[in-house]
Amino acid sequence: AAAALAVLKYIDDHDLLAHVDRVGKALADGIEELGHPQIAGVRGEGLLLGVVLKSEIAAAAEQAARAAGYLINAPAADVLRLAPPLILTDEQAAAFVADLPAILDAATDHQTGKA
């Protein structure tokens, strides 16, 4: 119980929920603003987001993201799930958004046999 109380105190003291809302919105907006041809949209709330893809390249994108240093997963053939830690920084979110087009391009190339 003491550990749970300490976690709740940290969340409250650092206004972590507001941080999650702000960074999550910036992350979702940044992904949608990319205008990448593989991105159909972003759904979810806070930092638990799903990037909906226009084709079934999620498994290849998961592998490309891991090669680039990001841990994401593909719960469906056309969805990438983002579930970063709640302490994700603005800089880390921006770096992911900047790297996402190359990740999706690599996945597309892999899917079409260009890789």
BAMI-978123 format. One record per residue: residue number from 0; residue in one letter; x negated, y negated, z of N, C-alpha, C, O in turn. Coordinates in steps of 0.1 Angstrom, whole numbers, plus 5000, padded with zeros to 4 digits. Atoms other than C-alpha are relative to their C-alpha. Example, Ala and Ser with C-alpha at 12.3 -4.5 7.8 and 13.67 -1.06 7.14 Angstrom:
REM residues 2
+-----+------+------+------+------+------+------+------+------+------+------+------+------+------+
:  nr : rest :  nxx :  nyy :  nzz : caxx : cayy : cazz :  cxx :  cyy :  czz :  oxx :  oyy :  ozz :
+-----+------+------+------+------+------+------+------+------+------+------+------+------+------+
:   0 :    a : 4991 : 5012 : 5000 : 4877 : 5045 : 5078 : 4991 : 4988 : 5000 : 4981 : 4988 : 5007 :
:   1 :    s : 5009 : 5011 : 5000 : 4863 : 5011 : 5071 : 5008 : 4989 : 5008 : 5003 : 4978 : 5009 :
+-----+------+------+------+------+------+------+------+------+------+------+------+------+------+
//
This chain:
REM residues 115
+-----+------+------+------+------+------+------+------+------+------+------+------+------+------+
:  nr : rest :  nxx :  nyy :  nzz : caxx : cayy : cazz :  cxx :  cyy :  czz :  oxx :  oyy :  ozz :
+-----+------+------+------+------+------+------+------+------+------+------+------+------+------+
:   0 :    a : 4992 : 5012 : 5000 : 5000 : 5000 : 5000 : 4991 : 4987 : 5000 : 4995 : 4977 : 4994 :
:   1 :    a : 5009 : 5011 : 5000 : 4971 : 4977 : 5007 : 4995 : 4996 : 4987 : 4994 : 4984 : 4983 :
:   2 :    a : 5005 : 5002 : 5014 : 4958 : 4981 : 4972 : 5011 : 4993 : 4992 : 5008 : 4984 : 4984 :
:   3 :    a : 4989 : 5005 : 5008 : 4992 : 4974 : 4957 : 5002 : 4985 : 5004 : 5005 : 4977 : 4995 :
:   4 :    l : 4999 : 5014 : 4996 : 4995 : 4942 : 4978 : 4989 : 4991 : 4995 : 4992 : 4980 : 4992 :
:   5 :    a : 5011 : 5008 : 5005 : 4961 : 4931 : 4968 : 5002 : 4996 : 4985 : 4999 : 4985 : 4981 :
:   6 :    v : 4998 : 5002 : 5014 : 4970 : 4935 : 4931 : 5011 : 4989 : 4998 : 5009 : 4980 : 4991 :
:   7 :    l : 4989 : 5010 : 5001 : 5003 : 4915 : 4936 : 4995 : 4986 : 5004 : 4999 : 4977 : 4998 :
:   8 :    k : 5005 : 5013 : 4996 : 4984 : 4888 : 4954 : 4991 : 4994 : 4989 : 4992 : 4982 : 4986 :
:   9 :    y : 5008 : 5005 : 5011 : 4959 : 4885 : 4926 : 5008 : 4995 : 4988 : 5006 : 4984 : 4983 :
:  10 :    i : 4991 : 5004 : 5011 : 4987 : 4883 : 4900 : 5006 : 4987 : 5003 : 5007 : 4978 : 4995 :
:  11 :    d : 4994 : 5012 : 4996 : 5003 : 4856 : 4920 : 4990 : 4988 : 5001 : 4993 : 4977 : 4996 :
:  12 :    d : 5010 : 5011 : 4998 : 4972 : 4836 : 4929 : 4994 : 4995 : 4987 : 4991 : 4983 : 4986 :
:  13 :    h : 5006 : 5004 : 5013 : 4959 : 4836 : 4893 : 5011 : 4997 : 4989 : 5007 : 4995 : 4978 :
:  14 :    d : 4989 : 5002 : 5009 : 4993 : 4830 : 4877 : 4999 : 5008 : 4987 : 5000 : 5003 : 4976 :
:  15 :    l : 5003 : 4991 : 5010 : 4986 : 4860 : 4856 : 5012 : 5002 : 4990 : 5009 : 5004 : 4978 :
:  16 :    l : 4989 : 4998 : 5009 : 5021 : 4863 : 4842 : 5001 : 4989 : 4990 : 5005 : 4991 : 4978 :
:  17 :    a : 5000 : 5012 : 5010 : 5020 : 4828 : 4826 : 4989 : 5002 : 4990 : 4990 : 4999 : 4979 :
:  18 :    h : 5011 : 4997 : 5009 : 4986 : 4837 : 4812 : 5003 : 5010 : 4990 : 5000 : 5008 : 4978 :
:  19 :    v : 4996 : 4989 : 5009 : 4999 : 4869 : 4797 : 5010 : 4995 : 4989 : 5008 : 4998 : 4977 :
:  20 :    d : 4990 : 5006 : 5009 : 5028 : 4850 : 4781 : 4993 : 4991 : 4990 : 4996 : 4992 : 4978 :
:  21 :    r : 5007 : 5010 : 5009 : 5006 : 4823 : 4767 : 4991 : 5007 : 4990 : 4991 : 5004 : 4978 :
:  22 :    v : 5010 : 4994 : 5009 : 4978 : 4845 : 4753 : 5007 : 5010 : 4991 : 5004 : 5011 : 4979 :
:  23 :    g : 4993 : 4991 : 5009 : 5003 : 4871 : 4740 : 5007 : 4992 : 4989 : 5007 : 4997 : 4977 :
:  24 :    k : 4994 : 5008 : 5010 : 5022 : 4844 : 4721 : 4990 : 4995 : 4990 : 4992 : 4996 : 4978 :
:  25 :    a : 5010 : 5005 : 5009 : 4990 : 4830 : 4707 : 4995 : 5012 : 4991 : 4992 : 5010 : 4979 :
:  26 :    l : 5005 : 4988 : 5007 : 4979 : 4865 : 4697 : 5010 : 5004 : 4989 : 5007 : 5006 : 4977 :
:  27 :    a : 4989 : 4997 : 5009 : 5013 : 4873 : 4680 : 5001 : 4990 : 4989 : 5001 : 4993 : 4977 :
:  28 :    d : 4999 : 5011 : 5010 : 5014 : 4839 : 4663 : 4988 : 5001 : 4990 : 4990 : 4999 : 4978 :
:  29 :    g : 5012 : 4999 : 5008 : 4978 : 4843 : 4651 : 5001 : 5011 : 4990 : 4997 : 5009 : 4978 :
:  30 :    i : 4999 : 4988 : 5009 : 4985 : 4877 : 4636 : 5010 : 4997 : 4989 : 5007 : 5000 : 4977 :
:  31 :    e : 4990 : 5003 : 5010 : 5016 : 4865 : 4618 : 4995 : 4989 : 4990 : 4998 : 4990 : 4978 :
:  32 :    e : 5005 : 5011 : 5008 : 4999 : 4834 : 4605 : 4989 : 5004 : 4990 : 4986 : 4997 : 4981 :
:  33 :    l : 5010 : 4995 : 5009 : 4972 : 4855 : 4588 : 5006 : 5001 : 4986 : 4998 : 4999 : 4976 :
:  34 :    g : 4994 : 4998 : 5013 : 4996 : 4862 : 4560 : 4994 : 5011 : 4992 : 4994 : 5012 : 4980 :
:  35 :    h : 5007 : 4989 : 5007 : 4978 : 4894 : 4553 : 5011 : 5009 : 4993 : 5022 : 5011 : 4999 :
:  36 :    p : 4990 : 4992 : 5007 : 4996 : 4916 : 4527 : 5005 : 5013 : 5007 : 5015 : 5018 : 5003 :
:  37 :    q : 4996 : 4988 : 4993 : 4997 : 4946 : 4550 : 5009 : 4997 : 5012 : 5015 : 5006 : 5018 :
:  38 :    i : 4993 : 5004 : 4988 : 5014 : 4927 : 4579 : 5015 : 4997 : 4997 : 5017 : 4987 : 4990 :
:  39 :    a : 4986 : 5003 : 5001 : 5052 : 4929 : 4580 : 5005 : 4991 : 5011 : 5015 : 4984 : 5010 :
:  40 :    g : 4996 : 5008 : 4989 : 5055 : 4913 : 4614 : 4994 : 5005 : 5013 : 4987 : 5015 : 5013 :
:  41 :    v : 5005 : 4997 : 4987 : 5047 : 4914 : 4651 : 5012 : 5001 : 5009 : 5020 : 4992 : 5009 :
:  42 :    r : 4989 : 4999 : 4990 : 5071 : 4926 : 4678 : 4994 : 5003 : 5014 : 4982 : 5008 : 5015 :
:  43 :    g : 5005 : 4997 : 4987 : 5068 : 4930 : 4715 : 5001 : 4987 : 5009 : 5007 : 4977 : 5005 :
:  44 :    e : 5000 : 5011 : 4990 : 5064 : 4908 : 4746 : 4987 : 4999 : 5008 : 4982 : 5010 : 5010 :
:  45 :    g : 5012 : 5001 : 4992 : 5035 : 4894 : 4765 : 4988 : 5006 : 4991 : 4987 : 5002 : 4980 :
:  46 :    l : 5012 : 4994 : 5007 : 5003 : 4914 : 4755 : 5003 : 5014 : 4995 : 4994 : 5020 : 4989 :
:  47 :    l : 4997 : 4987 : 5005 : 5021 : 4946 : 4747 : 5007 : 4997 : 4986 : 5019 : 4995 : 4986 :
:  48 :    l : 4995 : 5004 : 5014 : 5026 : 4941 : 4709 : 4999 : 5011 : 4991 : 4990 : 5020 : 4992 :
:  49 :    g : 5000 : 4991 : 5011 : 5033 : 4961 : 4679 : 4998 : 4992 : 4987 : 5007 : 4984 : 4984 :
:  50 :    v : 5002 : 5007 : 5013 : 5019 : 4950 : 4645 : 5006 : 5010 : 4990 : 5001 : 5021 : 4988 :
:  51 :    v : 4993 : 4992 : 5010 : 5043 : 4964 : 4619 : 4994 : 4998 : 4987 : 4992 : 4986 : 4982 :
:  52 :    l : 5007 : 5000 : 5012 : 5026 : 4973 : 4587 : 5009 : 5003 : 4988 : 5020 : 5009 : 4990 :
:  53 :    k : 4992 : 4998 : 5012 : 5040 : 4974 : 4551 : 4997 : 5013 : 4994 : 5005 : 5018 : 4985 :
:  54 :    s : 5003 : 4986 : 5005 : 5024 : 5008 : 4544 : 4995 : 5008 : 5012 : 4992 : 5003 : 5022 :
:  55 :    e : 5003 : 4991 : 4989 : 5015 : 5038 : 4564 : 4985 : 5002 : 5001 : 4979 : 5013 : 4998 :
:  56 :    i : 5014 : 5000 : 4999 : 4979 : 5029 : 4571 : 4995 : 4999 : 5015 : 4983 : 4997 : 5018 :
:  57 :    a : 5003 : 5003 : 4986 : 4981 : 5027 : 4609 : 4988 : 5009 : 5006 : 4980 : 5005 : 5013 :
:  58 :    a : 5010 : 4991 : 4995 : 4959 : 5058 : 4616 : 4986 : 4996 : 4995 : 4976 : 4996 : 5003 :
:  59 :    a : 5012 : 5005 : 5005 : 4932 : 5045 : 4593 : 4996 : 4987 : 5006 : 4984 : 4984 : 5009 :
:  60 :    a : 5002 : 5013 : 4994 : 4935 : 5010 : 4608 : 4995 : 5002 : 5015 : 4986 : 4995 : 5020 :
:  61 :    e : 5005 : 4997 : 4987 : 4931 : 5025 : 4643 : 4985 : 5004 : 5000 : 4977 : 4999 : 5008 :
:  62 :    q : 5014 : 4996 : 5001 : 4898 : 5041 : 4632 : 4991 : 4988 : 4997 : 4980 : 4987 : 5002 :
:  63 :    a : 5008 : 5012 : 5004 : 4886 : 5009 : 4615 : 4999 : 4991 : 5012 : 4988 : 4984 : 5014 :
:  64 :    a : 5000 : 5009 : 4988 : 4895 : 4989 : 4647 : 4990 : 5006 : 5010 : 4982 : 4998 : 5016 :
:  65 :    r : 5010 : 4995 : 4991 : 4875 : 5013 : 4668 : 4986 : 4998 : 4996 : 4977 : 4995 : 5004 :
:  66 :    a : 5013 : 5003 : 5006 : 4845 : 5010 : 4645 : 4996 : 4986 : 5002 : 4984 : 4983 : 5003 :
:  67 :    a : 5003 : 5015 : 4998 : 4848 : 4972 : 4649 : 4999 : 4997 : 5015 : 4997 : 4985 : 5018 :
:  68 :    g : 5001 : 5002 : 4986 : 4849 : 4976 : 4687 : 5013 : 4997 : 5007 : 5013 : 4992 : 5019 :
:  69 :    y : 4987 : 5002 : 4994 : 4886 : 4974 : 4694 : 5007 : 5013 : 5003 : 5007 : 5022 : 4995 :
:  70 :    l : 4992 : 4989 : 4997 : 4908 : 4999 : 4711 : 5015 : 4997 : 4998 : 5021 : 4990 : 5006 :
:  71 :    i : 4985 : 5001 : 5003 : 4943 : 5000 : 4696 : 5004 : 5014 : 4997 : 4996 : 5023 : 4995 :
:  72 :    n : 4995 : 4987 : 5005 : 4965 : 5029 : 4687 : 5011 : 4999 : 4991 : 5018 : 4989 : 4989 :
:  73 :    a : 4990 : 4999 : 5010 : 4989 : 5040 : 4661 : 5011 : 5009 : 5004 : 5011 : 5021 : 5002 :
:  74 :    p : 4989 : 4992 : 4996 : 5022 : 5052 : 4676 : 5009 : 5005 : 4989 : 5017 : 5014 : 4991 :
:  75 :    a : 4992 : 4996 : 5012 : 5038 : 5054 : 4642 : 4991 : 4998 : 4988 : 4980 : 4991 : 4989 :
:  76 :    a : 5008 : 5001 : 5012 : 5024 : 5056 : 4606 : 4998 : 4986 : 4995 : 4989 : 4983 : 4988 :
:  77 :    d : 5001 : 5013 : 5005 : 5031 : 5020 : 4600 : 5001 : 4989 : 5012 : 5005 : 4978 : 5010 :
:  78 :    v : 5000 : 5009 : 4989 : 5027 : 5004 : 4635 : 4986 : 5002 : 5008 : 4982 : 5013 : 5010 :
:  79 :    l : 5012 : 5000 : 4991 : 4996 : 4994 : 4655 : 5004 : 4994 : 5013 : 5011 : 4984 : 5014 :
:  80 :    r : 4996 : 5005 : 4987 : 5001 : 4990 : 4692 : 4987 : 4994 : 5006 : 4976 : 4999 : 5007 :
:  81 :    l : 5010 : 5007 : 4992 : 4981 : 4964 : 4711 : 5004 : 5000 : 5014 : 5015 : 4995 : 5017 :
:  82 :    a : 4997 : 5000 : 4986 : 4979 : 4968 : 4748 : 4987 : 4996 : 5008 : 4982 : 5004 : 5015 :
:  83 :    p : 5012 : 5004 : 4993 : 4949 : 4948 : 4760 : 5002 : 4998 : 5015 : 5013 : 4997 : 5020 :
:  84 :    p : 4999 : 5003 : 4986 : 4941 : 4941 : 4796 : 5006 : 4987 : 5002 : 5005 : 4978 : 4994 :
:  85 :    l : 4993 : 5013 : 4997 : 4961 : 4913 : 4812 : 4991 : 4989 : 5001 : 4995 : 4977 : 5001 :
:  86 :    i : 5010 : 5011 : 4998 : 4929 : 4893 : 4817 : 4994 : 4997 : 4986 : 4983 : 4990 : 4986 :
:  87 :    l : 5006 : 5003 : 5013 : 4923 : 4891 : 4779 : 4999 : 4985 : 4999 : 5008 : 4977 : 5002 :
:  88 :    t : 5002 : 5015 : 5001 : 4908 : 4857 : 4772 : 5005 : 4995 : 4986 : 5007 : 5003 : 4977 :
:  89 :    d : 4996 : 5006 : 5013 : 4918 : 4833 : 4744 : 4989 : 5003 : 4990 : 4993 : 5006 : 4978 :
:  90 :    e : 5011 : 4997 : 5010 : 4884 : 4839 : 4728 : 5001 : 5014 : 4995 : 4999 : 5017 : 4983 :
:  91 :    q : 4998 : 4986 : 5004 : 4889 : 4876 : 4728 : 5011 : 5003 : 4990 : 5010 : 5010 : 4981 :
:  92 :    a : 4989 : 4999 : 5008 : 4923 : 4873 : 4713 : 4997 : 4994 : 4986 : 5001 : 5000 : 4976 :
:  93 :    a : 5004 : 5007 : 5013 : 4910 : 4849 : 4686 : 4990 : 5009 : 4992 : 4991 : 5009 : 4980 :
:  94 :    a : 5009 : 4991 : 5007 : 4882 : 4873 : 4678 : 5007 : 5012 : 4993 : 5004 : 5016 : 4982 :
:  95 :    f : 4993 : 4990 : 5006 : 4906 : 4901 : 4672 : 5008 : 4996 : 4988 : 5008 : 5002 : 4978 :
:  96 :    v : 4993 : 5005 : 5011 : 4928 : 4880 : 4650 : 4991 : 4998 : 4988 : 4994 : 5001 : 4977 :
:  97 :    a : 5010 : 5002 : 5011 : 4897 : 4870 : 4630 : 4996 : 5013 : 4993 : 4993 : 5013 : 4981 :
:  98 :    d : 5005 : 4987 : 5005 : 4886 : 4906 : 4626 : 5011 : 5009 : 4994 : 5008 : 5018 : 4986 :
:  99 :    l : 4989 : 4991 : 5005 : 4921 : 4921 : 4618 : 5001 : 5001 : 4985 : 5003 : 5012 : 4980 :
: 100 :    p : 4999 : 4998 : 5014 : 4921 : 4913 : 4581 : 4990 : 5010 : 4994 : 4993 : 5019 : 4986 :
: 101 :    a : 5011 : 4990 : 5004 : 4888 : 4933 : 4576 : 5004 : 5014 : 5004 : 5002 : 5023 : 4997 :
: 102 :    i : 4996 : 4987 : 4995 : 4902 : 4961 : 4597 : 5011 : 5006 : 4991 : 5011 : 5017 : 4987 :
: 103 :    l : 4989 : 4995 : 5008 : 4934 : 4963 : 4576 : 4995 : 5002 : 4985 : 5000 : 5012 : 4979 :
: 104 :    d : 5006 : 4997 : 5014 : 4914 : 4960 : 4543 : 4993 : 5013 : 5000 : 4994 : 5021 : 4990 :
: 105 :    a : 5007 : 4987 : 4999 : 4892 : 4989 : 4554 : 5010 : 5012 : 5000 : 5007 : 5022 : 4994 :
: 106 :    a : 4989 : 4989 : 4999 : 4923 : 5010 : 4563 : 5006 : 5002 : 4986 : 5009 : 5013 : 4982 :
: 107 :    t : 4993 : 4999 : 5013 : 4939 : 5002 : 4529 : 4990 : 5007 : 4990 : 4994 : 5015 : 4983 :
: 108 :    d : 5009 : 4994 : 5009 : 4907 : 5011 : 4511 : 4998 : 5015 : 5003 : 4998 : 5023 : 4994 :
: 109 :    h : 5001 : 4985 : 4996 : 4905 : 5044 : 4531 : 5012 : 5007 : 4994 : 5011 : 5018 : 4989 :
: 110 :    q : 4988 : 4994 : 5005 : 4941 : 5051 : 4522 : 5000 : 5002 : 4985 : 5006 : 5012 : 4980 :
: 111 :    t : 5000 : 4999 : 5015 : 4936 : 5045 : 4485 : 4988 : 5007 : 4995 : 4987 : 5008 : 4982 :
: 112 :    g : 5012 : 4992 : 5004 : 4903 : 5064 : 4484 : 4989 : 4991 : 4995 : 4980 : 4996 : 4989 :
: 113 :    k : 5010 : 5009 : 5004 : 4882 : 5033 : 4478 : 4988 : 5001 : 5009 : 4977 : 4997 : 5006 :
: 114 :    a : 5011 : 5000 : 4990 : 4861 : 5039 : 4509 : 4991 : 5012 : 4998 : 4981 : 5014 : 5006 :
+-----+------+------+------+------+------+------+------+------+------+------+------+------+------+
//
